[in-house]
Amino acid sequence: MSENNARKLTVRDLWRRREQGGKIVCLTAYDALMAGLAEAAGVHLVLVGDSLGMTNLGYPTTLPVTLEQSLLHTAAVVRGTTRPLVVGDMPFMTYHLSPEQALANAARYLQEAGADAVKLEGGQAMAPTVRRLVEAGVPVLGHIGLLPQHVKAAGGHFGQGKTAAAAAALLADALALEAAGAFAVVLECVKAEVAATITGRLTVPTIGIGSGAGCSGQVQVLYDILGLSGRIPKHAKVFADARQVILGAFTAYREAVEQGSFPGPEQAF
């Protein structure tokens, strides 16, 4: 039986997959249709990333995404899937004020949207918040390295872990998240050798994006691997040029309507 016909995946399944040497496959999704296709392809984990701000909502960064918008898209992804672990990505300033604020908002992902877990950015400074959520029964996916929600403070997007001090700080961040109870840690744009070292030191899986093949798994934005986003980031690979296929279909539809060949008798009631 194929994996996508089996039971709902859990955090323990991801741990077991890592222990057995298998890779964890994660994709972002923001709606029921695409999430269902990700499930049909056998993806293990679906992340409803705050990247929806740029991919679906037209924002220049992830920062304007609201909690209500994120919950809406997370609920749609949950409705479109049965097997993958679904993780809601908590937006900017929905978990920073206090662990109690984070807990109240994280609970909405599980109670209202039906998510299996939440993701939040930050290492050692965020570890107490992660611990509070986990103690209350909220599974947490950590995220270190390049932090999109910190883009203004960082002055842009840059590779991480390029110096010995930076690499040591990332390792300390990862260990702190693991100690706090995070079930896995995303490593974004971390130098490949550093990411591999961190992966070897942790007992929980790492999910890489732009951090090399040494991570326990990989996550990509679905619009990037489909070639839909136009500008493809360094960490992504286009696996199908869906942009040209869709553009061709839209163009053919316009031409058919303008020429009067669509709709035909078979499309009329």
Secondary structure, 3 states (H helix, E strand, C coil): CCHHHCCCCCHHHHHHHHHCCCCEEEEECCCHHHHHHHHHCCCCEEEECCCHHHHCCCCCCCCCCCHHHHHHHHHHHHHCCCCCEEEEECCCCCCCCCHHHHHHHHHHHHHHHCCCEEECCECHHHHHHHHHHHHCCCCEEEEEECCHHHHHHHCCCCCECCCHHHHHHHHHHHHHHHHHCCCEEEEECECHHHHHHHHHHCCCCEEEECCCCCCCEEEECHHHHCCCCCCCCCCCCCCCCHHHHHHHHHHHHHHHHHHCCCCCHHHCC
